[in-house]
Amino acid sequence: MSKNDIRLRRQRFARGADRYRNYGAVMERHEKEKKLKIVIRAFSMFLVALIVIMLIVILGRLEKKSRTTHKPTVSGQVITVRGQIV
Amino acid sequence: MSEAEIRQENEIVERSRKDIRAFGELYEKYFDRIYYYILRQTDDEEIAGDLCSQTFVNALNHLPKYEYRGLPFSAWLYRIAGNEVNKYYRKKKVTKVFSIEEIKVRELVERSDDTWDEDLIRKLLEFMKDLPTDMLQVLELRFFEDKDFKEIAYILEMTESGAKMRTYRALDKLRKNFHIKVKYDE
């Protein structure tokens, strides 16, 4: 199979480019995309901040939980000082 | 395009970075060229119109990132347009079209015996169908868009020597297969 489709135009291209020439529309699309980019960036930053805050809160809670559940324990080892049990 | 003209054009680009309305001058100047460049690679006016608009929107969106390299601003536009065309073909998954005007082929190929027949055109088109796409792109920019190798290298994101090598290989194939003289042959 051929790699490309080569077409021969017997006549020059009709000068139809003017139908698509519209700088106003291009500017409008550019402004729209610019605004969308700003919104996406702001939303991403908000999302990142939210995730960081949530992580801090979760870690804080975990730490608090581990502090309350792990009471100091006395080891079973008997310590003697000069023959007396301490 | 002279160096002074290129510099002058870059001043418009610098102005456009501050005031986007200044870009209109470049749009008017290059719209036709970019449109027909895309049309030659799609053979569809509607698609060419859409991709051309997208090219200029992308250019406006990325204008702050544009770097002046001593080349005409159009080289950057051709590069964006080429990327848009490639993106279109990747999405559509159809065979890439190269629409060539007969008059341009006649300009490119000058038969040594001054004869020109339909059979030769047919064979030439068959031959071109099997050329790798990158070779066709180089030939198109060199002979149908009249770009120099420095510009071609920038547009196709390759080295200047690479662009030259591809062109000469393609031309060698043409010469060997058709025993023809090619435009720019000395």
Interface residues (C-beta under 8 A of the other chain):
Chain A: S2 K3 N4 D5 I6 R7 L8 R9 R10 Q11 R12 F13 G16 A17 R19 Y20 R21 N22 Y23 A25 V26 M27 R29 H30 E33 K34 K37
Chain B: I20 G24 Y27 E28 F31 D32 Y35 Y36 L39 D43 E45 A48 G49 D50 C52 S53 F56 V57 L60 N61 T95 K96 V97 F98 S99 I100 E101 E102 I103 V105 I121 L125 M128 K129 D130 L131 P132 T133 L136
